Amino acid sequence: MSFVIAGLAPQSFSHLFGLPDEALRQQNIIRKTVDAKPGYPCRITLQDAEPGETVLLLNHESHNAPTPYASRYAIYVRENAGEATTFRDELPPVFLNRPIALRMFDESGMLVGADLGMNHDLKAKIVQALDRPDVAYIHAHNAMHGCFAAEVRRGA
């Protein structure tokens, strides 16, 4: 089964880039200067930001579904992020060396399964989940902190 993992659209966040810290704080957003790698996984580029870069820590609605499984949580986005990065049949760098929880949803946004994986077994678990006819898409989350990492869909 082919799959695609795409970063979030930068246009959703570009109006925040460069705002003064006070204007960000009024929206419950924090600008941070990256001080270590790994540690600040960008949800646009799906790579860890480099030390010295700035990222925004903000609340993001990752699952806007009319079900009890709707979800919001904190994520990082790089202020200098260009286009969203797309990975076909491969794992993005932010998935490597981190335990990733897979939440499987049907077309109506209801949870139909879950799994946990790391590194190469994660790819096999994604393929196995998408082989299920009831799974429409997968949300990957960092298992330790619980934050949304990326959405996984079937490839063309």
C-alpha positions, 0 to 999 in steps of 0.5 A, a space after each residue: 500500500 502506497 502512502 503520503 505524509 504531508 506537512 501542514 500548509 504554511 499559509 495557515 500560519 504565515 500571518 503569525 510569522 514576524 509578529 511581535 512577541 506581545 501580539 503572539 502572547 495575546 493569541 497564546 502563542 510563544 516564539 522560541 529560539 531553538 537550542 537543541 536538535 532534536 527537540 523542535 519538530 516543525 509540522 510544516 517541513 516535518 524536520 527538526 528545526 536547527 539551533 538558532 532558528 525561531 519556531 512558534 509554539 501554538 495550539 493547533 486543531 489537528 482533527 476537525 471532525 464532528 465526533 468525540 475524537 476532534 482534537 487540538 494540541 500544541 505544535 511547533 512551526 518554523 518561522 522560516 518554513 517555506 513550502 510544506 514537505 511531502 513524503 511518499 512511501 517514506 517516513 519524514 525525519 521527525 518520525 525517526 527515533 521517536 515513538 509514534 502513536 498511530 490513530 486510525 480514523 474512518 471516513 466519518 472521523 471515528 477512531 477505528 484503531 490505534 498502534 504504536 511504532 518506531 523507526 522501520 516498524 512504523 512504516 510497516 504498521 502504516 501500510 498494514 493500517 491503510 490495507 484495512 478498508 475501514 481506515 480512511 486516514 491516520 493521524 500520527 502523534 508523538 507518543 511521549 508528548 501527545 502532539 500531532 505530528 502529521 496526517 497519513 493518507 493513501 498514495 495515488 
